[in-house]
């Protein structure tokens, strides 16, 4: 074949948050290369190894193309009409007998990487009118949303580090070199971090592990898992003790500033040094350097969101940025101005937290969801409102949420399970019917969510590369068909009207995008950016469009009832008593080491690998090949204490369960801490994930405990879980 047979397709990669632009070259329908799009104004040619796996998902023989039904003889392909008919009959029957809350919903991480699922899936699940809604949010960033609600008035009002213009960046519990950001959408973040140093600035990491990001940082401080709130309280204490508080242009728009000194008075750097493992002199130096920098930002992520004081930490991170004048300012923590703004300028009606509570453990609702830590007990506990059926969309909660064993027991007891997924995995193997959506390359895409988290305002629409296979349905068609079939069962008129869209043939997301951009900040006559952007124009820009750096959004963007930032929300103030109970404050030697611990007792933390995206890329050989990466990372002193050597297996036990895996010994982990990566643990019967089964690993969520949560939000505790380690 000649080069004239080669065509090139440009799009964004939607496998992770970085939304890198990619260039795909094809001969016919054969992908011959996937490379970074050098003309993309945001990613500028950068991609990570995951992007190449898009072709593996497209061509994987294990990927489901047609609906399947579980039978005594195994999985059987069935028609779409039969799959829909049986699903609607079961779900309507269960809700008619046991009530609307008897059907539970779980949405996995890929939902926010999928335009159709974001628009049509989320709307359909709302129409079910069940309170039993769950998602991957509560094993990830729920404390971020809670802090945003209580301080700024909206769950999506999340401060984003202005990494490209800062002079000093303090990174807690995050490894952006591997994650490419994470609530900081930043393709090629390694280059962006090094650029801080090139312009004379610096960045520091604080983490129980010396991460891939720490290796290029100016300095790294080890911290004992779960003590981040103590460190931040001491940092705020030092601000007030040394006259360093300055809220900058937000001074007139903050409330409760006078309450803060009393809240932090007992948390001097000296008083927290022993618990955190960070000397008081180092804590003071961090604050002094931060305040001395012209532009500085504190950024914290999943390592601190997923411990038992995650909500307190996110409040204190925002508070520290505000008190140093680095919120909503150039080079600090800023807010995006996306082309399609899901927030808008209207204040939300009513609160979005704790409007109702889960039936068994009384966990609070946040943004119309319960924390997934409650899911197993809501299935297993009899009574009114007990979950009898589950709909799982683009998720694998039996691998990705706490206490796998308990949740598997719960799923085995359900009367009906529907899975919307194109793989048979650890969760969908429990389904009665599986409805497979198209592959990522068979659908158009626009990043509704991640443009709200990007370090630069940016927009890109990606046309589908391939037509979906004959006989397959898009997510829009799947969800609209379900809505239509479910609506006659007594749902609202709004739901019935939505279902009628099926007949109007308006089930494409492009109409939503066109309306969103027309209402957005870059369309005339509203535009203050000398632009007149429309969806039609955006769809022609195959490399996307740069919409400029982050801009100040406050005070207009403060969406609290009185238009002021709440510095001391009552829920956070009250939760300080729980922190005090666990960590009584006492003045200690500023150079004290971590407290003595029981022999072989550890605190478990997770970690992420650059070639994986949770568990759903493990059927790509190029993503799992090479040496074993599912290992337990421990410090040499701990290895000597246990009596083990490199590569030896250990047994790790928690209240929830136990597992066995190989040890990797390294100085990159602090003593008393053990790190096991998340997303592994394949190998269950009937998964069909051939490659994944050969690289099964173990699931760290056999150890995480559904009873151990951040009390304020109910977010699962995945870091700082107490475990025992024994030699095999």
Buried (B, 14 or more C-beta within 10 A) or exposed (E): EEEEEEEEBBBBBBBBBBBBBBBBBBEEEEBEEBBBBEBBBBBBBBBBBBBBBBBBBBEBEBBBBBBBBBEEEEBEEBEBEEBBEBBBEBBBBBBEEBBBBBBBBBBBBBBBBBBBBBBBBBBBBBBBBBBBBBBBBBBBBBBBBBBBBBBBBBBBBBBBBBBBBBBBBBBBBBBBBBBBBBBBBBBBBBEBBEBBEEEEBBBBBBBBBBBBBBEBBBBBBBBBBBBBBBBBBBBBBBBBBEEBBEBBEBEEBBBBBEEBBEBBEBBBBBBBBBBBBBBBEBBBBBBEBBBEBEBBBBBBBBBBBBBBBBBBBBBBBBBBBBBBBBBBBBBBBBBBBBBBBBBEEEBBEEEBBBEEBBBBBEBBBBBBBBBBBBBBBBBBBEEEBBBBBBBBBBBBBBBBBBBBBBBBEBBEEBBBBBBBBBBBBBBBBBBBBBBBBBBBBBBBBBBBBBBBBBBBBBBBBBEBBBEBEEEBBBBBBBBBBBBBBBBEBEBEEEBBEBBEBBEEEEBBBBEBBBEBBBEBBBBEEEEEBEBEBBBEBBBEBBBBBBBEBBBBBBBEBBBBEEBBBBBBBEBBBEBBEBBEEEBEBEEBEBEBEBEEEEEBEBBBBBBBBBBBBBBBBBBBBBBBEEEEBBBBBBBEEBBEBBEBEEEBEBBBBBBBBBBEBBBBBBEBBBBBBBBBBBBBBBBBEEBBBEBBBEBBBBBBBBBBBBEBBBBBBBBBBBBBBBBBBBBE
